[in-house]
Amino acid sequence: MPVPEEKEFVMRHCFSSCYTDEFGPKEIRYNIPWSMQLYCKRHCLEAYLFCWKEGSGWSIDADYEVKFVGKRKSFGVKG
């Protein structure tokens, strides 16, 4: 079985507050809808990447990098 071509994309969204359960807009990348969510739980900030493709018989392996950029401080997470 041939190895699929590796595809990369970038999504950016400026969230209004980290104290709400907020979704970014759905964006189409390679004909697949994606969105981001920022969620604050107690003193923990969580970022999620959602794939909204429906159906079965497919899968996606993903590596990600999330960067939080502020006026005074910035940091990132990879996985």
C-alpha positions as a Markdown table, in Angstrom:
| # | Residue | x | y | z |
|---|---|---|---|---|
| 1 | Met | 0.0 | 0.0 | 0.0 |
| 2 | Pro | 1.5 | 3.4 | -1.0 |
| 3 | Val | 2.2 | 5.9 | 1.8 |
| 4 | Pro | -0.1 | 8.9 | 1.5 |
| 5 | Glu | 1.3 | 12.3 | 0.7 |
| 6 | Glu | 2.0 | 14.4 | 3.9 |
| 7 | Lys | -0.1 | 17.6 | 4.0 |
| 8 | Glu | 0.3 | 20.6 | 6.2 |
| 9 | Phe | -1.8 | 23.6 | 7.1 |
| 10 | Val | -2.0 | 26.5 | 9.5 |
| 11 | Met | -5.1 | 27.7 | 11.4 |
| 12 | Arg | -5.2 | 31.0 | 13.3 |
| 13 | His | -7.8 | 32.5 | 15.5 |
| 14 | Cys | -7.9 | 35.2 | 18.1 |
| 15 | Phe | -10.1 | 34.1 | 20.9 |
| 16 | Ser | -11.9 | 36.9 | 22.8 |
| 17 | Ser | -11.4 | 35.3 | 26.3 |
| 18 | Cys | -9.9 | 32.2 | 27.7 |
| 19 | Tyr | -12.6 | 32.0 | 30.4 |
| 20 | Thr | -15.3 | 30.8 | 28.0 |
| 21 | Asp | -15.8 | 27.6 | 26.1 |
| 22 | Glu | -15.3 | 29.1 | 22.6 |
| 23 | Phe | -15.0 | 27.6 | 19.2 |
| 24 | Gly | -13.2 | 29.2 | 16.3 |
| 25 | Pro | -14.9 | 29.2 | 12.9 |
| 26 | Lys | -14.9 | 26.1 | 10.7 |
| 27 | Glu | -12.2 | 26.2 | 8.0 |
| 28 | Ile | -11.9 | 23.9 | 5.0 |
| 29 | Arg | -8.4 | 22.4 | 4.5 |
| 30 | Tyr | -7.9 | 19.8 | 1.8 |
| 31 | Asn | -11.7 | 19.5 | 1.5 |
| 32 | Ile | -12.1 | 18.6 | 5.2 |
| 33 | Pro | -13.8 | 21.0 | 7.7 |
| 34 | Trp | -11.7 | 21.8 | 10.8 |
| 35 | Ser | -12.1 | 24.1 | 13.8 |
| 36 | Met | -10.3 | 25.0 | 17.0 |
| 37 | Gln | -11.7 | 25.2 | 20.6 |
| 38 | Leu | -10.2 | 27.0 | 23.6 |
| 39 | Tyr | -11.4 | 25.8 | 26.9 |
| 40 | Cys | -10.5 | 26.9 | 30.4 |
| 41 | Lys | -11.0 | 24.4 | 33.2 |
| 42 | Arg | -10.2 | 25.7 | 36.7 |
| 43 | His | -6.6 | 26.9 | 36.2 |
| 44 | Cys | -5.9 | 24.8 | 33.1 |
| 45 | Leu | -6.1 | 26.1 | 29.6 |
| 46 | Glu | -6.9 | 23.5 | 26.9 |
| 47 | Ala | -6.8 | 23.8 | 23.1 |
| 48 | Tyr | -8.6 | 21.3 | 20.8 |
| 49 | Leu | -8.5 | 20.7 | 17.1 |
| 50 | Phe | -11.7 | 19.2 | 15.7 |
| 51 | Cys | -12.1 | 17.4 | 12.4 |
| 52 | Trp | -15.8 | 17.6 | 11.3 |
| 53 | Lys | -15.6 | 15.1 | 8.4 |
| 54 | Glu | -18.5 | 12.6 | 8.6 |
| 55 | Gly | -18.6 | 9.0 | 7.5 |
| 56 | Ser | -16.5 | 6.0 | 8.1 |
| 57 | Gly | -13.7 | 4.1 | 6.5 |
| 58 | Trp | -11.0 | 6.8 | 6.9 |
| 59 | Ser | -8.5 | 8.0 | 9.4 |
| 60 | Ile | -6.1 | 10.9 | 10.0 |
| 61 | Asp | -2.8 | 10.9 | 11.8 |
| 62 | Ala | -1.8 | 14.3 | 13.0 |
| 63 | Asp | 1.0 | 16.2 | 14.6 |
| 64 | Tyr | 0.2 | 19.6 | 16.0 |
| 65 | Glu | 1.8 | 22.7 | 17.4 |
| 66 | Val | -0.3 | 25.2 | 19.4 |
| 67 | Lys | 1.1 | 28.6 | 20.2 |
| 68 | Phe | -0.4 | 31.0 | 22.7 |
| 69 | Val | 0.7 | 34.6 | 22.0 |
| 70 | Gly | 0.0 | 37.3 | 24.5 |
| 71 | Lys | 1.0 | 40.9 | 25.0 |
| 72 | Arg | 3.5 | 40.0 | 27.8 |
| 73 | Lys | 4.1 | 36.3 | 27.4 |
| 74 | Ser | 4.0 | 33.6 | 24.7 |
| 75 | Phe | 4.4 | 29.8 | 24.8 |
| 76 | Gly | 3.8 | 26.7 | 22.7 |
| 77 | Val | 2.9 | 23.0 | 22.9 |
| 78 | Lys | 3.7 | 20.3 | 20.4 |
| 79 | Gly | 2.2 | 16.8 | 20.1 |
